[in-house]
Amino acid sequence: MSGPTQAAQPTTDELELSVVMPCLNEAETVGTCITKALQFLQRNGVRGEVILADNGSSDGSPDIAAKLGARVVRVMERGYGNALMSGIAAARGRFVVMGDADDSYDFSAMQPFLEQLRAGADLVQGCRLPSGGGRVMDGAMPPSHRWLGNPMFSRMARTMFDAPVHDVYCGLRGFTRALYERLDQRCTGMEFAIEMIIKASVQGARIAEVPITLHPDGRTAHKSHLRTMRDGWRTLRFFLLCSPRWLFLLPGLALLALGLAGYAAALPGVTFGGVTFDAHTLLFASLALLVGYQSVQFAVFARTFAVNIGLLPEQPALTRFLEFLSLERGLLFGGALAAGGGLLLLGAIGQWHAVNFGRLDYAHTMRWVIPGVTLTALGVQTMLSSFVLSILTLRRK
């Protein structure tokens, strides 16, 4: 078998597997990881290579890697995602397996990943947690990560994006070059790994999961680069940014339903269980309608923008909606809402005029004023939003 560091570099078709390791000052462990990966390739007769994507190490990690036979790619832009993107871009294999160089992953046990890729999987995600058949060695993962953070975010990934994974944070994974090129990854930091799972899921990629064992971090010179609270917030933020449905649409629809129910009870002044729903209820209901309507609009804006920049794939329902909701239709609908609100406000002014601009029966008049103000505001929002949406869809036309 020709080694991966031969002078005449093989073409992409000649290599089956590239093992890519991001690295930042991993001199204590990088040698072990590279040795295990190279031994795996040789032992199983796999034509492949090992690439170290070095992100500015100052402890001699690149020299260690090069001496052992790995190909070193120097990445000047800091960030986990930047390192991986550069390493993967340099890879020549049809399949890529990526994993950290801290000796927590066993690169001599990559056979299940390769088998799944050969069988047709686009992405093979490792799972360290028992829920997916994995194993966490004593001291290998903080209890808060093992029992709270990772299971919670993994469940969110399954719920929000239909991602068939139980360990969303596992950094040991394999994928095809074709899938990676199709995903068009954008995140330069730790969100890179999360972005891959989300995009692969929403694009309908074939995803497999294999159990692995997580070993204790082999480094002693410095602590892990992970930061629990910071990384947890960044994950939650990215989940929400990638899911306008959960961030904007569903809360917006719930508020709209609540607002309409409030109007149904307050306009006729219903009394239920000794509680009378009057003008004050209309105010709360109007608040729910305004905020809910705006939240639904934000869902459309966010999804349209995410599709335009390639973060999320095309959605047929949204495409049909945008084709129907032209700027002119939006202006007409918004104008109708505002006109209806204006008529109600004029009616309230008429009531004031009828008492010579004196005191009013506010419980009665507010049933005209509050809906009038609400409809006018909704109409103006609709007209302005129609212009914004038209700007966002310019690239589609």
ZATIKOL-646979 format. One line per 3 residues: number of its first residue (from 1); for each residue x, y, z of N, C-alpha, C, CB. Coordinates in steps of 0.1 Angstrom, whole numbers. Glycine has a CB too. Example, Ala and Ser with C-alpha at 12.3 -4.5 7.8 and 13.67 -1.06 7.14 Angstrom:
REM ZATIKOL-646979
1> 132,-57,78,123,-45,78,132,-33,78,113,-45,90; 128,-22,71,137,-11,71,129,0,79,141,-6,57;
//
This chain:
REM ZATIKOL-646979
1> 8,-12,0,0,0,0,9,12,0,-9,0,12; 6,22,-9,14,34,-9,10,43,3,11,42,-22; 20,48,10,17,57,21,12,70,17,30,59,29;
4> 5,76,27,-2,89,24,8,101,22,-11,92,35; 21,98,26,30,110,25,40,107,13,38,111,38; 36,99,3,45,97,-8,48,110,-16,39,86,-17;
7> 58,110,-23,62,123,-29,52,126,-40,76,121,-36; 49,117,-49,39,119,-59,25,118,-53,40,110,-71; 19,130,-50,6,130,-43,-5,123,-52,2,144,-39;
10> -13,114,-46,-23,107,-54,-35,117,-57,-28,95,-47; -42,113,-67,-54,121,-70,-65,118,-60,-58,120,-85; -76,126,-61,-87,123,-52,-93,109,-54,-98,133,-54;
13> -94,104,-66,-99,91,-69,-91,80,-63,-101,89,-84; -78,82,-61,-69,72,-56,-70,70,-41,-55,75,-60; -76,80,-34,-77,79,-19,-92,77,-15,-72,92,-13;
16> -93,68,-6,-107,65,-1,-110,74,11,-109,50,2; -100,75,20,-103,82,33,-93,92,37,-104,71,44; -97,103,41,-89,114,47,-93,116,62,-90,127,39;
19> -83,115,71,-86,117,85,-81,131,88,-79,106,94; -90,140,92,-87,154,95,-88,157,110,-96,163,87; -77,162,115,-77,166,130,-74,180,131,-66,157,137;
22> -83,188,137,-80,202,141,-71,202,153,-93,210,144; -62,212,153,-52,211,164,-48,225,169,-39,204,160; -47,227,182,-42,239,188,-35,235,201,-54,249,191;
25> -22,235,199,-13,231,211,-17,218,217,-14,242,221; -15,207,209,-19,194,214,-6,185,213,-30,187,205; 5,190,217,18,183,216,18,170,224,29,191,220;
28> 11,170,235,10,158,244,3,146,238,4,162,257; -7,149,229,-16,138,224,-16,137,209,-29,141,229; -11,147,202,-13,146,187,-5,134,181,-8,159,181;
31> 6,131,187,14,119,182,6,106,183,27,119,189; 0,104,194,-8,92,197,-19,91,187,-13,92,211; -26,102,185,-38,102,176,-34,99,162,-45,116,176;
34> -23,105,157,-18,103,143,-13,89,141,-7,113,140; -6,84,151,-1,70,150,-13,60,149,8,67,162; -23,62,157,-34,53,157,-41,54,143,-44,56,168;
37> -43,66,138,-50,67,125,-42,61,114,-52,82,122; -29,63,114,-20,57,103,-20,42,104,-6,63,104; -20,37,116,-20,22,118,-33,16,114,-17,19,133;
40> -44,24,116,-57,19,111,-57,18,96,-68,29,116; -52,28,89,-52,28,74,-43,16,69,-46,41,69; -32,14,75,-23,3,71,-28,-10,74,-9,5,77;
43> -34,-12,86,-39,-25,91,-51,-30,83,-43,-24,105; -59,-20,78,-71,-24,71,-70,-22,56,-83,-16,76; -58,-19,51,-55,-17,37,-63,-6,30,-59,-30,30;
46> -65,5,38,-73,16,33,-63,26,27,-81,23,44; -66,30,15,-58,41,9,-63,54,14,-59,40,-7; -54,60,22,-59,73,28,-47,81,33,-67,69,40;
49> -51,91,41,-41,101,45,-46,107,59,-39,113,35; -36,112,66,-40,119,78,-35,134,77,-33,112,91; -44,143,80,-42,157,79,-43,164,92,-51,164,68;
52> -33,171,96,-34,180,108,-37,194,104,-21,178,117; -48,199,108,-52,213,105,-48,221,117,-67,215,101; -36,227,116,-30,234,128,-35,248,128,-15,233,128;
55> -40,252,140,-46,266,141,-38,275,149,-60,264,148; -25,274,147,-15,284,153,-9,278,165,-23,296,157; -6,265,166,1,260,177,15,265,179,2,244,176;
58> 19,267,192,32,272,195,40,262,203,31,285,203; 35,249,204,42,239,212,48,228,204,32,233,222; 50,230,191,56,220,183,47,209,178,67,214,190;
61> 34,211,179,25,200,174,26,198,159,10,205,177; 27,208,151,29,205,137,41,197,133,29,218,129; 52,200,140,65,192,137,63,178,141,76,199,145;
64> 56,175,152,54,161,156,46,154,146,47,161,170; 35,161,141,27,155,131,34,152,118,15,164,128; 42,161,114,49,159,101,59,148,102,56,172,97;
67> 66,147,113,76,136,115,69,122,115,84,138,128; 57,121,119,50,109,120,44,105,107,39,109,131; 43,114,97,38,111,84,25,118,81,36,97,83;
70> 20,126,89,8,134,86,11,146,77,0,138,99; 1,150,70,2,162,62,-3,174,70,-5,161,48; 5,184,72,2,195,80,-4,207,72,14,200,88;
73> -16,212,75,-22,223,69,-22,235,79,-36,220,63; -15,245,76,-15,256,86,-26,266,83,-1,264,85; -34,269,94,-46,277,93,-44,289,101,-59,269,97;
76> -43,301,94,-40,313,101,-53,319,109,-35,324,92; -65,317,102,-77,322,109,-81,314,120,-88,323,98; -82,320,132,-85,312,144,-100,307,144,-83,320,157;
79> -102,296,150,-115,290,151,-116,276,148,-125,298,143; -124,268,155,-125,254,153,-130,251,138,-135,247,163; -140,259,134,-146,257,121,-136,261,110,-158,266,119;
82> -128,272,112,-118,276,102,-108,265,100,-111,288,107; -104,259,112,-94,248,111,-99,236,103,-89,243,125; -111,232,106,-117,221,99,-120,223,84,-130,216,106;
85> -125,235,81,-128,238,67,-115,238,59,-134,252,66; -104,243,64,-91,243,57,-86,229,56,-81,252,64; -87,221,66,-82,207,66,-90,199,56,-83,201,79;
88> -104,201,56,-112,193,47,-110,197,33,-127,195,51; -108,211,31,-105,216,17,-92,209,11,-104,231,17; -83,206,20,-70,200,15,-71,185,14,-59,204,25;
91> -82,179,19,-83,165,19,-85,160,5,-94,160,28; -80,148,2,-81,142,-12,-89,129,-12,-68,139,-17; -95,125,0,-102,113,1,-117,115,-3,-102,108,15;
94> -123,104,-8,-137,104,-11,-145,105,2,-141,91,-19; -140,99,12,-146,100,26,-137,108,35,-149,86,32; -143,115,45,-135,122,55,-140,118,69,-137,138,53;
97> -131,115,77,-134,113,92,-127,124,99,-129,99,97; -134,132,107,-128,142,115,-129,139,130,-135,156,112; -119,144,137,-119,141,152,-108,149,159,-117,126,155;
100> -111,153,171,-101,161,179,-88,153,182,-107,165,192; -77,161,183,-64,155,185,-60,155,200,-54,163,177; -70,153,209,-67,153,223,-67,139,229,-77,161,231;
103> -68,129,221,-67,115,225,-80,110,232,-55,112,233; -90,118,231,-103,113,237,-110,104,227,-112,125,240; -107,104,215,-113,95,205,-102,85,200,-118,103,192;
106> -107,73,198,-98,62,194,-98,61,179,-102,49,200; -87,67,172,-86,67,158,-83,53,152,-76,77,153; -80,43,161,-77,30,156,-90,22,154,-68,22,165;
109> -102,28,158,-115,22,158,-124,29,148,-121,21,172; -119,32,136,-127,39,127,-135,30,117,-119,49,119; -133,17,118,-139,8,109,-155,9,108,-136,-6,113;
112> -162,11,119,-177,13,118,-181,25,110,-183,14,132; -173,36,111,-175,48,103,-173,45,88,-166,59,107; -162,38,85,-159,35,71,-170,25,65,-145,29,70;
115> -174,16,73,-184,6,68,-197,13,64,-186,-5,78; -201,22,73,-214,29,70,-213,38,58,-218,38,83; -201,45,57,-199,53,45,-199,45,32,-186,61,46;
118> -192,33,33,-192,24,21,-206,19,18,-182,13,23; -214,18,28,-228,12,26,-238,23,21,-233,7,39; -233,36,20,-242,46,14,-246,57,23,-254,39,9;
121> -241,57,35,-244,69,44,-237,81,39,-241,65,59; -244,92,41,-237,105,38,-230,111,49,-248,115,33; -235,109,61,-229,114,74,-230,103,84,-236,127,79;
124> -219,100,91,-219,90,101,-215,97,114,-209,78,98; -224,98,124,-222,105,136,-218,96,147,-234,114,140; -207,98,154,-204,90,166,-213,94,177,-189,92,169;
127> -215,84,186,-223,86,198,-216,81,210,-237,79,197; -213,90,219,-206,86,232,-215,82,243,-197,97,236; -228,86,242,-237,85,253,-244,71,253,-248,96,252;
130> -248,66,264,-254,53,265,-267,52,257,-257,49,279; -274,64,256,-287,64,249,-285,60,234,-293,78,249; -273,61,229,-271,57,215,-261,45,214,-265,68,207;
133> -259,39,226,-251,27,226,-236,30,229,-251,20,214; -233,42,232,-219,46,234,-215,44,249,-216,60,230; -202,48,252,-197,46,265,-188,58,268,-189,33,266;
136> -189,63,280,-181,74,285,-173,69,297,-190,86,290; -160,69,295,-151,64,305,-151,74,317,-136,62,300; -147,69,329,-147,77,341,-138,89,339,-142,69,353;
139> -143,101,342,-135,113,340,-134,118,326,-122,111,346; -141,112,317,-139,117,303,-149,128,299,-142,105,294; -160,130,307,-169,140,303,-175,146,316,-181,135,294;
142> -176,159,318,-181,165,330,-196,160,332,-181,180,329; -200,158,344,-214,153,346,-224,162,340,-216,152,361; -222,175,341,-232,185,336,-234,183,320,-229,199,339;
145> -223,180,314,-224,177,299,-230,164,296,-209,177,293; -227,154,304,-231,140,302,-246,138,305,-224,130,310; -251,144,316,-265,141,320,-274,153,317,-265,139,335;
148> -269,165,314,-278,176,312,-277,182,298,-276,186,323; -265,189,296,-264,197,284,-265,188,271,-251,203,284; -257,178,270,-256,170,257,-270,163,254,-245,160,258;
151> -276,156,264,-289,150,261,-299,160,258,-294,142,274; -299,172,264,-309,182,262,-308,188,247,-308,194,272; -296,191,243,-294,197,230,-296,186,219,-280,203,229;
154> -292,174,223,-295,163,213,-309,161,211,-288,150,218; -317,161,221,-332,160,220,-337,172,212,-339,159,234; -332,184,215,-337,195,207,-334,193,192,-330,208,212;
157> -322,188,189,-319,186,175,-328,176,168,-304,180,174; -332,165,176,-342,156,170,-355,162,169,-343,143,180; -359,170,178,-373,176,177,-374,187,167,-377,182,191;
160> -364,196,167,-364,208,158,-360,205,144,-356,219,164; -351,195,142,-346,193,129,-347,179,124,-331,198,128; -353,170,132,-355,156,128,-341,150,126,-363,155,116;
163> -331,154,134,-318,148,133,-317,135,141,-307,158,138; -314,124,134,-314,111,141,-302,108,149,-316,100,131; -299,117,158,-286,115,166,-289,116,181,-276,126,162;
166> -281,110,189,-282,111,204,-271,118,210,-284,97,209; -261,122,202,-249,129,208,-245,140,198,-238,119,210; -252,151,199,-250,161,189,-236,168,190,-261,172,191;
169> -230,167,201,-217,173,203,-205,164,199,-216,177,217; -208,152,196,-196,143,193,-189,148,181,-201,128,191; -175,150,183,-167,155,173,-161,145,163,-156,163,179;
172> -163,132,167,-158,121,158,-169,117,149,-153,109,166; -168,120,136,-178,117,126,-171,115,112,-189,129,126; -179,109,104,-174,107,90,-185,112,80,-171,92,87;
175> -180,116,68,-190,121,58,-183,120,45,-194,135,62; -192,120,35,-187,120,21,-183,134,17,-197,114,11; -173,135,8,-169,148,3,-181,154,-5,-157,147,-7;
178> -189,146,-12,-201,151,-19,-210,158,-10,-208,140,-27; -213,152,2,-222,159,11,-216,172,17,-225,149,23; -203,172,20,-197,184,25,-198,195,16,-183,181,29;
181> -195,192,3,-196,203,-7,-210,208,-9,-190,198,-20; -220,199,-7,-234,203,-8,-238,212,4,-243,191,-10; -233,209,16,-237,216,28,-233,231,28,-232,209,40;
184> -222,234,21,-217,248,21,-216,254,35,-226,256,12; -207,248,43,-206,252,57,-201,266,58,-196,243,64; -207,273,68,-204,288,70,-198,291,83,-216,296,68;
187> -200,283,94,-196,287,107,-181,284,109,-204,279,118; -175,294,115,-160,293,116,-156,289,131,-154,307,113; -166,289,140,-163,285,154,-168,271,157,-169,295,163;
190> -171,269,170,-175,256,175,-188,252,169,-176,256,190; -196,262,164,-209,258,158,-208,250,145,-217,271,155; -196,249,140,-193,241,127,-199,227,128,-178,241,124;
193> -197,220,139,-202,207,140,-217,206,141,-195,200,152; -223,215,148,-237,216,149,-243,219,136,-241,226,160; -237,229,129,-242,233,115,-243,221,106,-234,244,109;
196> -233,212,107,-232,201,98,-244,192,100,-219,193,100; -247,189,113,-258,180,116,-272,186,112,-259,177,131; -273,199,115,-286,206,111,-288,206,96,-286,220,117;
199> -278,210,89,-279,211,74,-281,198,68,-267,218,68; -274,188,73,-275,174,67,-289,169,69,-265,165,73; -295,172,81,-308,167,84,-319,174,76,-311,170,99;
202> -319,187,75,-329,194,68,-328,192,53,-329,209,71; -316,188,48,-315,186,34,-317,171,30,-301,189,29; -321,163,40,-325,149,37,-313,140,35,-334,149,26;
205> -302,143,40,-290,134,39,-292,121,46,-277,141,44; -286,111,42,-286,98,49,-277,98,60,-283,86,39; -282,98,72,-274,99,85,-274,86,92,-279,111,93;
208> -263,81,96,-261,69,105,-254,73,118,-254,58,97; -256,65,128,-250,68,141,-243,55,145,-260,73,151; -231,57,150,-224,45,155,-219,48,169,-212,41,146;
211> -220,38,178,-215,40,192,-200,40,193,-221,29,201; -195,48,201,-180,49,203,-178,50,218,-174,61,195; -165,49,222,-161,51,236,-153,64,237,-152,39,241;
214> -157,72,247,-150,85,249,-140,82,260,-160,96,253; -127,85,258,-117,83,267,-113,97,274,-104,77,261; -108,97,286,-104,109,292,-94,117,284,-97,107,306;
217> -95,130,283,-86,139,276,-72,136,281,-90,154,279; -63,134,271,-49,130,274,-40,142,277,-43,123,263; -45,154,276,-37,166,279,-36,169,294,-43,178,271;
220> -24,174,298,-22,179,311,-17,193,312,-13,169,319; -11,197,301,-4,210,300,-15,222,300,5,212,288; -26,219,294,-37,229,294,-50,223,295,-35,239,282;
223> -60,230,298,-74,225,299,-80,224,286,-82,233,309; -92,218,286,-100,217,273,-104,231,268,-112,208,275; -105,232,255,-109,245,249,-124,247,251,-106,245,234;
226> -132,237,256,-146,239,258,-149,248,270,-153,225,260; -160,256,269,-165,264,280,-180,261,281,-162,279,278; -184,256,293,-197,250,294,-208,261,291,-199,245,308;
229> -208,272,298,-219,282,297,-218,289,283,-218,292,308; -206,292,279,-205,299,266,-209,291,255,-190,304,265; -204,278,255,-207,269,243,-222,265,243,-198,257,244;
232> -227,263,255,-241,260,256,-250,271,251,-245,257,271; -247,283,254,-255,295,248,-253,296,233,-251,308,255; -241,294,229,-238,294,214,-246,284,207,-223,293,211;
235> -247,272,213,-255,261,207,-270,265,206,-253,248,214; -275,269,217,-289,273,218,-292,284,208,-293,277,232; -283,294,208,-285,305,198,-285,300,184,-274,316,200;
238> -276,291,181,-275,286,167,-288,278,163,-263,278,165; -292,270,173,-304,262,170,-316,271,167,-308,254,183; -318,282,175,-329,291,172,-327,299,159,-330,301,184;
241> -315,303,156,-313,310,144,-316,301,132,-298,315,143; -313,288,133,-316,279,122,-330,274,121,-306,267,123; -338,278,131,-352,273,131,-362,285,134,-354,263,142;
244> -365,293,123,-375,303,125,-388,298,129,-376,311,112; -391,286,126,-404,280,130,-405,280,145,-406,266,124; -395,275,152,-395,274,167,-393,288,173,-385,264,172;
247> -384,296,167,-381,309,173,-392,319,171,-368,314,168; -398,320,160,-408,330,156,-422,325,153,-403,338,144; -423,315,145,-436,311,139,-445,305,150,-434,301,128;
250> -441,295,157,-450,288,167,-453,297,178,-443,276,172; -444,305,184,-448,315,194,-458,325,189,-436,321,201; -455,330,176,-464,340,170,-478,334,168,-458,344,157;
253> -479,322,163,-493,316,161,-500,315,175,-492,303,154; -492,311,185,-499,309,198,-504,323,203,-489,303,208; -496,333,202,-501,346,206,-513,351,198,-489,356,205;
256> -513,349,185,-524,352,177,-537,345,181,-521,349,162; -535,332,184,-547,325,189,-552,330,203,-544,310,191; -543,334,211,-546,339,224,-553,353,223,-534,341,233;
259> -548,361,213,-554,374,211,-568,373,206,-545,382,202; -570,364,196,-583,362,190,-593,357,201,-583,353,178; -589,348,209,-597,343,220,-601,354,230,-590,332,228;
262> -591,363,232,-594,375,241,-605,384,235,-582,383,244; -604,386,222,-614,395,215,-627,388,215,-609,397,200; -628,375,213,-641,368,213,-648,369,227,-639,353,209;
265> -640,370,237,-646,371,251,-649,385,255,-637,364,261; -640,395,250,-641,408,255,-650,417,247,-627,415,256; -651,415,234,-660,424,226,-675,423,231,-659,420,212;
268> -680,411,233,-694,411,238,-695,412,254,-701,398,234; -683,413,261,-683,414,275,-688,402,282,-692,426,279; -682,390,279,-686,378,284,-682,377,299,-680,366,277;
271> -691,371,307,-688,368,321,-688,353,323,-698,375,331; -676,348,328,-675,334,330,-669,331,343,-666,328,318; -676,323,351,-671,320,365,-669,332,374,-658,313,363;
274> -678,341,372,-677,354,380,-667,364,375,-673,350,394; -660,361,364,-650,370,358,-656,376,346,-637,362,355; -655,390,345,-660,397,334,-649,401,325,-669,409,338;
277> -649,398,312,-639,402,303,-644,415,296,-636,391,292; -637,426,299,-641,439,295,-630,446,287,-645,448,307; -630,459,286,-621,467,278,-607,464,281,-624,482,279;
280> -604,462,294,-590,459,298,-585,446,291,-588,458,313; -594,436,289,-591,424,283,-587,426,268,-602,414,284; -594,436,262,-591,439,248,-577,445,247,-601,450,243;
283> -573,452,256,-559,457,256,-549,446,256,-556,467,267; -550,437,265,-541,425,265,-542,417,252,-544,416,278; -555,415,248,-556,407,235,-550,414,223,-571,405,233;
286> -551,428,223,-545,435,212,-530,434,213,-549,450,213; -524,434,225,-510,432,226,-505,419,221,-505,434,241; -513,408,224,-510,395,219,-511,394,204,-519,384,225;
289> -521,401,198,-522,401,184,-511,408,177,-535,408,180; -507,420,182,-496,427,176,-483,420,176,-495,441,182; -480,415,188,-467,408,190,-467,395,182,-464,405,205;
292> -478,388,182,-479,375,175,-478,377,160,-492,368,178; -485,387,155,-484,390,141,-470,394,136,-494,401,137; -463,402,145,-450,406,141,-440,394,142,-445,417,151;
295> -443,385,151,-434,373,153,-436,364,140,-438,365,165; -448,363,135,-450,355,123,-443,361,111,-465,353,120; -444,375,111,-437,381,100,-422,379,101,-440,396,100;
298> -416,379,113,-402,377,114,-398,363,110,-398,379,129; -408,353,112,-405,339,108,-403,339,93,-417,330,112; -412,346,85,-411,347,71,-398,354,67,-423,354,65;
301> -395,365,73,-382,372,70,-370,363,72,-381,385,78; -369,357,84,-358,349,88,-356,337,79,-359,345,102; -367,331,75,-365,319,67,-361,323,53,-379,311,66;
304> -367,334,48,-363,339,34,-348,342,34,-372,351,30; -344,349,44,-330,353,44,-321,341,45,-327,363,56; -324,331,54,-316,319,56,-315,311,43,-322,311,67;
307> -326,311,35,-326,304,23,-317,311,13,-340,302,17; -318,325,13,-310,333,3,-295,331,5,-314,347,4; -290,330,18,-276,329,21,-271,315,22,-273,336,34;
310> -280,305,19,-276,291,19,-276,284,32,-263,290,13; -281,291,43,-280,285,56,-291,274,57,-283,295,67; -303,276,51,-313,266,51,-318,263,37,-325,271,60;
313> -323,251,34,-327,248,20,-341,254,17,-328,233,19; -344,254,4,-357,259,-1,-368,251,6,-357,258,-16; -379,258,9,-391,252,15,-402,254,5,-393,258,29;
316> -408,244,-1,-419,246,-11,-430,254,-6,-424,232,-15; -435,252,7,-446,260,12,-442,275,12,-450,256,26; -430,278,16,-426,292,17,-425,298,3,-413,294,24;
319> -420,290,-7,-418,295,-20,-432,298,-26,-411,284,-29; -442,289,-24,-455,292,-29,-461,305,-23,-464,280,-27; -459,306,-10,-464,318,-2,-458,331,-8,-461,317,13;
322> -445,331,-10,-438,343,-15,-443,346,-30,-423,341,-15; -446,335,-38,-451,338,-51,-464,344,-51,-451,325,-59; -473,340,-41,-486,346,-40,-486,360,-34,-495,337,-31;
325> -478,362,-24,-478,374,-16,-468,384,-23,-474,372,-2; -473,390,-34,-465,401,-41,-466,414,-32,-471,403,-55; -457,423,-36,-457,436,-29,-471,443,-31,-447,445,-35;
328> -477,442,-42,-490,448,-45,-501,442,-36,-494,448,-60; -501,429,-35,-511,422,-27,-509,426,-12,-511,407,-29; -497,426,-8,-494,430,6,-499,444,9,-480,429,9;
331> -496,453,0,-501,467,2,-516,468,2,-495,476,-9; -523,461,-7,-537,461,-7,-543,456,6,-543,454,-19; -538,444,10,-543,438,23,-540,447,35,-536,424,25;
334> -528,452,36,-524,461,46,-533,474,46,-510,465,46; -535,479,34,-543,491,33,-558,489,38,-543,496,19; -563,477,34,-576,473,39,-577,472,54,-581,460,32;
337> -567,466,60,-567,466,75,-567,480,81,-555,457,80; -558,488,76,-556,501,81,-569,509,79,-545,509,75; -576,508,67,-588,515,65,-599,510,74,-592,512,50;
340> -600,497,77,-610,492,86,-607,498,100,-609,477,87; -595,499,104,-591,505,117,-595,520,117,-577,503,120; -592,526,106,-595,541,106,-610,543,107,-590,547,93;
343> -618,535,101,-633,536,102,-638,534,117,-640,526,93; -632,525,124,-635,523,138,-631,535,146,-629,510,143; -620,541,143,-615,552,151,-624,564,148,-601,556,147;
346> -628,566,135,-638,576,132,-651,575,139,-640,577,117; -655,562,141,-668,559,148,-666,564,163,-671,545,147; -654,561,168,-652,565,182,-652,581,183,-639,560,188;
349> -646,587,174,-647,602,174,-661,607,172,-638,608,162; -669,600,164,-683,603,163,-691,602,176,-690,595,153; -688,592,184,-694,591,197,-690,602,206,-690,577,203;
352> -677,606,205,-672,617,214,-680,630,209,-657,619,212; -681,632,196,-688,644,191,-703,644,196,-688,644,176; -709,632,197,-723,632,201,-725,637,215,-728,617,200;
355> -715,636,223,-716,641,237,-709,655,238,-711,631,248; -708,662,227,-701,675,227,-687,674,233,-710,685,235; -680,663,229,-666,661,233,-664,662,248,-657,672,227;
358> -675,656,255,-674,655,269,-670,641,274,-688,659,276; -675,637,285,-671,624,291,-678,613,283,-675,623,305; -671,602,282,-676,590,274,-678,578,283,-667,587,262;
361> -686,569,278,-687,556,284,-675,548,279,-701,549,281; -664,548,287,-652,542,282,-653,527,279,-641,545,291; -661,520,287,-662,506,284,-668,503,270,-671,499,295;
364> -677,513,266,-683,511,253,-674,517,242,-697,519,253; -669,529,244,-660,535,234,-648,527,231,-657,549,238; -642,522,242,-629,514,240,-631,502,231,-623,510,253;
367> -643,497,230,-646,486,221,-645,490,206,-660,480,224; -645,503,204,-642,509,191,-628,513,189,-652,521,188; -622,520,200,-609,525,199,-598,514,198,-607,534,211;
370> -599,505,207,-589,495,208,-588,486,195,-591,485,220; -599,481,190,-598,474,177,-594,483,166,-612,467,174; -598,495,166,-594,505,156,-579,507,156,-601,518,157;
373> -573,509,167,-559,511,168,-551,498,164,-555,515,183; -557,487,168,-550,474,165,-550,471,150,-557,463,173; -562,473,144,-562,471,129,-554,480,122,-577,472,125;
376> -553,493,126,-545,503,119,-530,499,120,-547,517,125; -526,495,132,-512,491,134,-509,478,126,-509,488,149; -518,469,126,-516,457,118,-515,460,103,-527,446,120;
379> -523,469,99,-523,473,85,-509,480,81,-534,482,81; -505,489,89,-492,496,86,-481,486,87,-490,507,97; -481,476,97,-470,466,97,-470,458,84,-473,457,109;
382> -482,454,79,-483,446,67,-477,454,55,-498,442,65; -481,466,54,-475,474,42,-460,475,43,-482,488,42; -455,479,55,-441,480,56,-434,467,54,-437,486,70;
385> -439,456,60,-433,443,58,-433,438,44,-441,433,67; -443,442,36,-444,438,22,-432,444,15,-457,443,16; -428,456,18,-416,462,12,-403,454,16,-415,477,15;
388> -402,451,29,-391,444,34,-390,430,27,-391,442,49; -401,423,26,-401,410,20,-398,411,5,-415,403,22; -402,421,-1,-399,423,-15,-384,425,-17,-407,435,-21;
391> -378,432,-8,-363,434,-8,-356,421,-6,-358,444,2; -361,413,3,-354,400,6,-356,390,-5,-360,394,19; -366,391,-13,-369,381,-24,-363,386,-37,-383,379,-25;
394> -356,397,-37,-350,402,-50,-341,392,-57,-342,415,-48; -334,384,-48,-325,374,-54,-332,362,-60,-315,370,-43; -345,361,-56,-352,349,-61,-358,352,-74,-363,346,-51;
397> -360,365,-78,-367,368,-90,-358,369,-102,-374,382,-88;
//
